[in-house]
Amino acid sequence: MPFLYISAIGSYGESMQKPDNTHRRGLALFAEANARLQAKDYRGAAALYEQAVACIPTSPEIVTNLAATYIHLWRMEDARHLLDGVLRFVELPQAWLNLGLWHEKIRDLPAAAQCYRKAIAVQPGYLQAMFNLAKTLADMGQMDEAAELSREVYEHAPPGSALADEALSDLLYRAAHGCDWELTDRY
């Protein structure tokens, strides 16, 4: 499942309140780290996020992305520490999503499902969290709820988007393996 990274700094905490050179440098590092993360250069992304955190230590967005990168690098303790720190101060849905992915990596599926549910509670309609929850529930054998969530993601994701395609693929797989559902024709 894809990790969610944040592509722009939002309006959380002090992350938007320091327009000095250090803050601007942190934002530039953040943007460069995001590009590295998308290119799957996890070591390069981690180094840049670490520098960005040094410039803007109160940014939950940067810290959440650094944690996601650490998960890719199997720096699990570091990732968990960062995500717990963010979630102590702000209910950031992306942090809940990445904590769910952390739990998936260590194969604690019930905890992963709980994190995805928290992400959805913080941001209703959060399609990536809904899809991750569907996949986790399917892995736990809860096929009916998983199929319903996949269908909901498919119906609400932009047509032709990667998420819509993944949800459709998931639904077709479930249909081929005995899950009862009806697909609406969106196209």
C-alpha positions as CSV (number, residue, x, y, z in Angstrom):
1,M,0.0,0.0,0.0
2,P,1.3,3.5,-0.7
3,F,2.5,5.7,2.0
4,L,1.0,9.1,2.2
5,Y,3.3,12.0,2.1
6,I,2.3,15.6,2.4
7,S,3.2,17.8,-0.6
8,A,2.7,21.2,1.0
9,I,2.8,22.6,4.4
10,G,-0.7,23.3,5.9
11,S,-1.7,25.6,8.7
12,Y,-0.7,23.5,11.7
13,G,1.1,25.0,14.7
14,E,4.0,27.3,14.1
15,S,4.9,25.7,10.8
16,M,3.4,28.8,9.0
17,Q,4.5,31.5,11.5
18,K,8.2,31.9,10.8
19,P,8.8,33.5,7.4
20,D,12.5,34.0,8.1
21,N,15.4,32.5,6.0
22,T,15.6,29.4,8.1
23,H,11.9,28.7,7.5
24,R,12.3,29.4,3.8
25,R,15.2,27.0,3.7
26,G,13.1,24.4,5.5
27,L,10.3,24.7,3.0
28,A,12.8,24.4,0.1
29,L,14.3,21.2,1.7
30,F,10.8,19.9,2.3
31,A,9.9,20.3,-1.4
32,E,13.1,18.7,-2.6
33,A,12.6,15.8,-0.1
34,N,9.1,15.2,-1.4
35,A,10.5,14.9,-5.0
36,R,13.1,12.4,-3.7
37,L,10.4,10.4,-1.9
38,Q,8.3,10.3,-5.1
39,A,11.3,9.1,-7.0
40,K,11.7,6.3,-4.3
41,D,15.1,7.7,-3.2
42,Y,14.3,7.1,0.4
43,R,17.8,7.7,1.8
44,G,18.1,11.0,0.0
45,A,14.6,12.0,1.1
46,A,15.3,11.1,4.7
47,A,18.5,13.2,4.7
48,L,16.6,16.2,3.3
49,Y,13.6,15.8,5.6
50,E,16.0,15.6,8.6
51,Q,17.5,18.9,7.5
52,A,14.0,20.4,7.0
53,V,13.0,19.3,10.5
54,A,16.2,21.1,11.8
55,C,14.9,24.3,10.2
56,I,11.2,23.9,11.1
57,P,11.1,21.5,14.1
58,T,7.4,22.3,14.8
59,S,6.1,21.2,11.4
60,P,4.0,18.1,11.8
61,E,3.9,17.8,8.0
62,I,7.6,17.5,7.7
63,V,7.9,15.1,10.6
64,T,5.1,12.9,9.2
65,N,6.9,12.7,5.9
66,L,10.2,11.9,7.6
67,A,8.4,9.1,9.5
68,A,7.0,7.7,6.3
69,T,10.5,7.7,4.8
70,Y,11.8,5.9,7.9
71,I,9.2,3.2,7.4
72,H,10.4,2.7,3.9
73,L,14.0,2.3,5.3
74,W,12.8,0.0,8.1
75,R,13.8,2.5,10.7
76,M,10.7,1.4,12.6
77,E,11.5,2.7,16.1
78,D,12.4,6.1,14.7
79,A,9.2,6.3,12.6
80,R,7.0,5.3,15.5
81,H,8.6,7.8,17.8
82,L,8.0,10.6,15.3
83,L,4.4,9.6,14.5
84,D,3.6,9.3,18.2
85,G,5.1,12.8,18.7
86,V,3.0,14.4,16.0
87,L,-0.2,12.7,17.2
88,R,0.4,13.9,20.7
89,F,-0.1,17.5,19.5
90,V,-2.3,17.4,16.4
91,E,-4.9,15.0,14.9
92,L,-3.2,14.9,11.4
93,P,-5.0,12.3,9.3
94,Q,-1.8,11.6,7.3
95,A,0.0,10.7,10.5
96,W,-2.7,8.3,11.4
97,L,-2.5,6.8,7.9
98,N,1.3,6.4,8.2
99,L,1.0,4.9,11.7
100,G,-1.5,2.4,10.2
101,L,1.1,1.5,7.5
102,W,3.7,1.2,10.3
103,H,1.4,-1.4,12.0
104,E,0.9,-3.2,8.7
105,K,4.7,-3.5,8.3
106,I,5.0,-5.2,11.6
107,R,1.9,-7.3,10.8
108,D,-0.4,-5.9,13.6
109,L,-3.4,-5.7,11.4
110,P,-6.0,-4.9,14.0
111,A,-3.9,-1.9,15.1
112,A,-3.5,-0.9,11.5
113,A,-7.2,-1.0,11.0
114,Q,-7.8,1.1,14.1
115,C,-5.3,3.8,12.8
116,Y,-7.1,3.9,9.4
117,R,-10.4,4.3,11.2
118,K,-8.9,7.2,13.2
119,A,-7.7,8.9,10.0
120,I,-11.2,8.6,8.5
121,A,-12.7,10.0,11.7
122,V,-10.4,13.0,11.6
123,Q,-11.0,13.5,7.8
124,P,-14.3,11.9,6.7
125,G,-14.1,10.6,3.2
126,Y,-10.3,10.2,3.3
127,L,-10.2,7.8,0.3
128,Q,-6.6,6.6,0.8
129,A,-7.3,5.7,4.4
130,M,-10.5,4.0,3.4
131,F,-8.7,2.0,0.7
132,N,-6.0,1.0,3.1
133,L,-8.6,0.0,5.6
134,A,-10.4,-2.2,3.0
135,K,-7.1,-4.0,2.1
136,T,-6.4,-4.5,5.8
137,L,-9.9,-5.8,6.6
138,A,-9.6,-8.2,3.6
139,D,-6.3,-9.5,5.0
140,M,-8.1,-10.0,8.3
141,G,-10.8,-12.0,6.5
142,Q,-13.6,-9.3,6.8
143,M,-14.4,-9.5,3.1
144,D,-17.8,-7.9,3.1
145,E,-16.8,-4.7,4.8
146,A,-13.6,-4.6,2.7
147,A,-15.6,-4.9,-0.5
148,E,-18.0,-2.2,0.6
149,L,-15.1,0.2,1.4
150,S,-13.4,-0.6,-1.9
151,R,-16.6,0.1,-3.8
152,E,-17.0,3.4,-1.9
153,V,-13.4,4.4,-2.8
154,Y,-14.0,3.5,-6.4
155,E,-17.2,5.5,-6.6
156,H,-15.7,8.6,-5.1
157,A,-12.1,8.6,-6.5
158,P,-11.6,10.7,-9.6
159,P,-12.2,8.4,-12.7
160,G,-9.0,7.1,-14.1
161,S,-7.0,8.0,-11.0
162,A,-4.5,5.5,-9.6
163,L,-6.7,5.1,-6.5
164,A,-9.8,4.5,-8.6
165,D,-7.9,1.9,-10.7
166,E,-6.6,0.2,-7.5
167,A,-10.0,0.1,-6.0
168,L,-11.5,-1.3,-9.2
169,S,-8.8,-4.0,-9.4
170,D,-9.4,-4.9,-5.8
171,L,-13.2,-5.2,-6.4
172,L,-12.7,-7.3,-9.5
173,Y,-10.3,-9.6,-7.5
174,R,-12.8,-9.9,-4.7
175,A,-15.6,-10.7,-7.3
176,A,-13.5,-13.4,-8.8
177,H,-12.9,-14.9,-5.4
178,G,-16.5,-15.0,-4.2
179,C,-17.2,-11.7,-2.7
180,D,-20.8,-10.5,-3.5
181,W,-21.0,-7.0,-4.8
182,E,-22.4,-4.9,-7.7
183,L,-20.3,-2.4,-9.5
184,T,-21.9,0.8,-10.7
185,D,-21.0,2.0,-14.2
186,R,-19.3,5.3,-13.8
187,Y,-17.8,5.7,-17.3
